[in-house]
Amino acid sequence: MCKKQPIDPLEVLPPELVGYIFHLRLLDSIHSPDTKYSYSQLPALICLVSKSWRNFVYSSPLLWAHVLVKASQGAVPALHALQKRLERSQSAPLFLDVMVGNRPDRDALRVIFAESSRIRHLNLTALDLSWCNDIPTYAFTQLSKLTVHMDRDSPIHMDELSAILSYVPHLCSVNLSCIGDPGPIKVNGHQIHSLFLDFVHVPVTRILEVFAACPNLREVIIKLSGEYDSMPMPPKERILLPELRSLSLLYGTRNLTFVLKSIRTPLLSSLQISWGVAMLGNVTSGQSGLFWPAVRACGTGYLSISIWNTRPGLYMMLEGGDALRL
């Protein structure tokens, strides 16, 4: 009895459908990483199946548009291979994960950022960003999501990001991890809707600079930790965030109240707070005189509030909805 030969999907399915299936598999490997290989290797692995599959993958730009690069000296296997990979993506938007160690490979970075006008998502992990202004870039005209993670011993300086942030007309989502004062935050962020900040040893006034620069925020998560100087006075005029619906303030102790006192959010419907241990007494002992007026000062109507502390047994949930009027 003869075994049936397996059916090659390329022979029975429309090329558009096969390409879509491969692309979904690629996206799945990004969100559910396989320990055997990275998502960036997937197109090359598919090419090993057969000549017809290899030809199909080579003619599918989207499959080459998700790239993981370790741009440190000695970490880039071959510069021409990186160039070839980017060429295979043709004119498709690029989704890049770039990791830079303590010895940046400037040649590799030049190859990557020569395609800056095609970059849609950029996830940048670095020990420092001193190389940023040395690498020529074009305008990041398609960039919609930017993530920057710095080493815990390496503070970020906003002026080093100026090459990226100088012209980003479609940037709508920013994820920034920062240790130490990054300096004045001056960006044109009117188009930014989603913001995640993980700040350690950063003055709370930098948060207000971000709010002032990004008035159309809709969703914000802010983590504040580390040591701080004395608390500043809230601004005379609260910063209006007319589109903000969701605000999460995590681990910021007394700075959380300062942030709430400094903003006005007429459409805020979800407020999530994780109190530091120093502020726990204000909640559990009923000494909420600082907190509730600050929430009311936001100008919020109906609101769902979650308040918790990480220690077991100390959890309080207030579900507002239509029942809670502030």
C-alpha positions in Angstrom: 0.0 0.0 0.0 1.5 3.3 -1.1 1.6 6.2 1.3 0.0 9.4 0.1 2.4 12.1 -0.5 1.9 15.1 1.8 0.1 18.0 0.1 2.2 21.1 -0.4 0.0 24.0 0.6 1.7 26.1 -2.0 0.2 23.9 -4.7 -3.4 24.0 -3.4 -3.8 27.4 -1.6 -3.7 30.9 -3.0 -0.3 32.5 -2.4 -1.9 35.4 -0.5 -3.4 32.9 2.0 -0.1 31.0 2.5 1.7 34.2 3.0 -0.9 35.3 5.6 -0.5 32.0 7.4 3.3 32.3 7.5 3.0 35.8 8.7 0.6 34.8 11.5 3.1 32.1 12.5 5.8 34.7 12.6 3.7 37.0 14.8 2.9 34.1 17.1 6.6 33.3 17.6 7.1 37.0 18.6 4.5 36.9 21.3 5.2 33.3 22.4 8.9 32.9 22.0 10.4 29.5 21.2 13.6 28.7 23.1 15.0 26.9 20.1 15.1 29.8 17.8 14.2 33.5 17.6 11.3 34.8 15.5 14.0 36.5 13.3 15.2 33.1 12.2 11.8 31.8 11.1 12.0 32.8 7.5 15.3 31.1 7.0 13.9 27.9 8.7 10.9 27.9 6.4 13.3 28.1 3.4 14.8 24.7 4.5 11.6 22.9 3.8 11.9 22.8 0.0 13.0 24.8 -3.0 9.4 26.0 -3.7 9.0 27.2 -0.1 12.3 29.0 -0.2 11.3 30.7 -3.5 8.0 31.7 -1.9 9.6 33.1 1.3 12.2 35.0 -0.7 9.3 36.7 -2.6 7.4 37.6 0.6 8.7 40.9 1.9 6.6 40.9 5.1 8.3 37.7 6.3 11.6 39.6 6.3 10.4 42.8 7.9 10.6 41.6 11.6 14.3 41.7 12.5 16.2 41.1 15.7 19.8 42.5 15.7 22.5 42.4 18.3 24.4 45.5 17.2 27.6 45.0 19.3 31.1 44.4 18.0 31.5 40.7 17.4 27.8 40.0 17.7 26.7 40.7 14.1 27.6 37.5 12.1 28.0 39.2 8.8 27.2 42.8 7.7 26.3 41.7 4.2 23.7 39.2 5.6 22.0 42.0 7.5 22.0 44.2 4.4 20.5 41.3 2.3 17.8 40.7 4.9 16.7 44.3 4.8 16.8 44.2 1.0 14.5 41.2 1.0 11.9 43.1 3.0 11.8 45.5 0.0 9.6 48.5 0.9 7.6 46.8 3.7 7.5 48.6 7.1 10.2 47.3 9.5 9.7 46.0 13.0 13.0 46.1 14.7 14.5 44.8 18.0 17.9 46.3 18.3 20.2 45.4 21.2 23.4 47.4 21.7 26.1 46.4 24.2 29.0 48.4 25.6 30.9 48.2 22.3 28.4 49.4 19.6 28.9 48.1 16.1 28.5 51.4 14.3 28.7 49.8 10.9 25.7 47.6 11.7 23.8 50.6 13.2 24.4 52.6 10.1 22.9 49.8 8.0 19.9 49.6 10.3 19.1 53.3 10.6 19.7 54.0 6.9 16.2 52.4 6.7 14.8 54.8 9.4 12.0 56.0 7.0 10.6 52.4 6.9 10.8 51.6 10.6 7.3 51.1 12.0 8.1 49.7 15.5 11.5 50.1 17.2 12.5 48.3 20.4 15.9 49.6 21.5 17.8 48.0 24.3 21.2 49.6 25.1 23.8 50.2 27.7 24.1 53.8 26.6 23.0 56.0 23.7 26.1 58.0 23.1 26.3 56.6 19.6 22.9 57.9 18.6 24.1 61.3 17.3 27.0 59.7 15.4 24.7 57.6 13.2 23.1 59.4 10.3 19.4 58.9 10.1 16.5 60.0 7.9 13.2 61.1 9.3 11.3 58.3 11.1 8.2 59.0 9.0 6.5 55.7 9.7 7.5 55.1 13.3 4.4 54.5 15.4 5.8 52.6 18.5 9.0 53.3 20.3 10.4 51.3 23.2 13.7 52.2 24.9 15.2 50.1 27.7 18.4 51.2 29.3 20.8 49.3 31.5 20.2 49.8 35.2 23.7 51.5 35.6 23.3 53.7 32.5 21.2 56.8 32.7 19.4 58.0 29.6 19.7 61.6 28.3 16.9 62.9 26.2 19.3 64.9 24.0 20.8 61.5 22.8 17.3 60.5 21.5 16.9 63.7 19.5 18.0 62.0 16.3 15.0 59.7 16.7 12.5 62.1 18.2 13.2 65.1 16.0 10.6 64.1 13.4 8.1 61.3 14.2 4.8 62.5 12.8 3.0 59.1 13.4 4.5 58.1 16.8 1.5 57.2 19.0 3.0 54.8 21.5 6.1 55.3 23.7 7.6 52.9 26.3 10.6 54.4 28.1 12.6 52.9 31.0 14.9 55.5 32.6 17.3 55.5 35.6 18.5 58.9 36.8 17.4 62.3 35.6 17.1 62.3 31.8 17.2 66.1 31.6 14.4 68.3 30.3 11.9 66.5 28.2 11.1 68.5 25.2 9.3 66.6 22.5 6.4 67.3 20.1 4.1 64.6 21.4 0.7 65.8 20.3 0.1 62.6 18.4 1.2 60.2 21.3 -1.8 58.4 22.8 -0.2 55.6 24.8 2.6 56.1 27.3 4.5 53.8 29.6 7.2 55.3 31.8 9.4 53.3 34.2 11.4 55.9 36.1 14.0 55.2 38.8 15.6 58.1 40.7 13.9 60.6 38.4 12.4 63.9 39.7 8.6 63.8 39.6 8.5 67.1 37.7 9.7 65.2 34.6 6.4 63.5 34.6 4.7 66.8 34.3 7.0 67.8 31.4 5.9 64.6 29.6 2.2 65.5 30.2 2.7 69.0 28.9 4.4 67.7 25.8 1.8 65.0 25.2 -1.6 66.6 25.8 -3.6 64.0 23.8 -2.7 61.0 25.9 -5.4 58.3 26.3 -3.7 55.6 28.3 -0.8 56.1 30.7 1.1 53.8 33.0 3.8 55.3 35.2 6.2 53.5 37.6 8.1 55.7 40.0 10.7 54.3 42.4 13.9 55.2 44.0 15.0 58.2 46.1 13.6 61.7 45.5 14.4 65.2 46.5 11.9 67.3 48.5 8.5 67.5 47.0 7.9 70.5 44.7 4.8 72.6 44.8 2.1 71.6 42.3 1.9 74.0 39.3 -0.5 77.0 39.7 -2.5 75.8 36.7 -3.3 72.1 36.3 -2.2 70.4 33.0 -5.3 69.5 31.0 -5.4 66.0 29.5 -8.7 66.1 27.8 -8.5 62.6 26.1 -7.0 60.6 29.1 -9.2 57.6 29.9 -6.9 55.3 31.9 -4.2 56.2 34.4 -2.0 53.8 36.3 0.4 55.1 39.0 2.7 52.5 40.5 5.1 52.5 43.4 5.4 56.2 43.7 4.5 56.9 47.4 3.8 60.5 48.0 4.6 61.5 44.4 1.4 59.9 43.3 -0.6 62.6 45.1 1.5 65.3 43.5 0.8 63.9 40.0 -2.9 63.8 40.7 -2.9 67.4 42.0 -1.2 68.6 38.9 -3.5 67.3 36.2 -7.1 67.7 35.1 -8.7 64.7 33.3 -12.4 65.2 32.6 -12.8 61.9 30.8 -10.8 59.6 33.1 -12.7 56.4 33.8 -10.1 54.1 35.2 -7.5 54.9 37.9 -5.1 52.3 39.1 -2.8 52.9 42.0 -0.2 50.7 43.8 0.9 52.5 46.9 4.4 52.2 48.3 4.8 51.0 51.9 5.4 54.6 53.0 1.9 55.6 51.9 0.1 52.5 53.0 -0.9 54.1 56.3 -2.7 56.8 54.5 -5.0 54.2 53.0 -5.4 51.6 55.8 -5.8 54.1 58.7 -8.4 56.2 56.8 -6.0 59.1 56.6 -7.0 59.7 52.9 -7.2 63.4 53.3 -4.4 63.9 50.7 -5.5 61.3 48.2 -9.2 61.9 47.7 -9.0 65.7 47.2 -6.2 65.0 44.7 -8.5 62.6 42.8 -11.4 65.1 42.8 -9.0 67.8 41.6 -8.6 65.8 38.4 -12.1 66.9 37.4 -13.3 63.3 37.0 -16.9 62.3 37.1 -17.7 58.5 37.2 -14.5 56.5 38.0 -13.4 53.0 38.7 -10.5 52.9 41.2 -8.2 50.1 42.2 -5.8 50.6 45.1 -3.5 48.0 46.4 -0.2 47.2 48.1 2.0 44.3 47.2 2.1 42.9 50.7 -0.2 39.9 51.2 -3.4 40.6 53.0 -3.4 44.4 52.3 -5.7 44.8 49.4 -8.5 47.2 48.8 -10.7 47.5 45.7 -13.2 50.2 45.1 -15.3 49.5 42.0 -16.8 52.8 41.0 -18.8 52.5 37.8 -22.1 54.3 38.2 -22.0 53.8 42.0 -19.0 56.0 42.8 -19.3 59.7 42.2 -16.3 61.8 43.0 
